[in-house]
Amino acid sequence: MARQRSKSDLPSKVCPVCQRPFTWRKKWAGCWDDVKYCSERCRRRRGEASAE
């Protein structure tokens, strides 16, 4: 059985909307390179971030 990674070992990115760091999630395993926003809320607010 494979050894689990600790949360600090997971890759992370910074959300362009809220400027908060977020870490890799299992549901993003196949599309991590395409993930830009930390949440659905930030994805919906993406237009507001560039206007500020």
C-alpha positions in Angstrom: 0.0 0.0 0.0 1.3 3.4 -0.9 2.3 5.9 1.7 0.1 9.0 2.0 1.6 12.4 1.4 1.3 15.0 4.1 -0.7 18.1 3.3 2.4 20.3 3.3 3.9 18.1 0.5 0.9 18.8 -1.9 1.4 21.3 -4.7 -0.3 24.7 -4.3 -1.3 27.8 -6.3 -2.5 31.3 -5.5 -6.0 32.3 -6.5 -6.0 35.4 -8.8 -9.3 36.6 -7.4 -8.9 36.3 -3.6 -5.0 36.1 -3.5 -5.2 33.1 -1.1 -3.1 30.0 -1.6 -4.9 26.7 -2.2 -3.6 23.2 -2.4 -4.2 20.2 -4.7 -7.4 18.2 -4.3 -8.1 14.7 -5.4 -10.9 15.9 -7.7 -8.4 18.0 -9.6 -6.0 15.1 -10.1 -6.6 15.0 -13.9 -6.8 18.7 -14.5 -4.5 20.4 -12.0 -2.7 22.4 -14.8 -6.1 23.9 -15.8 -7.2 24.9 -12.3 -6.9 28.6 -11.7 -9.4 29.4 -9.0 -9.7 28.1 -5.4 -13.5 27.8 -5.5 -16.6 28.1 -7.6 -17.3 31.5 -6.0 -14.0 32.9 -7.1 -14.5 31.4 -10.6 -17.8 33.3 -10.9 -16.2 36.5 -9.6 -13.2 36.4 -12.0 -14.4 39.4 -14.0 -14.5 41.6 -10.9 -10.9 40.9 -10.0 -9.5 42.4 -13.2 -11.7 45.5 -12.9 -10.3 46.4 -9.5 
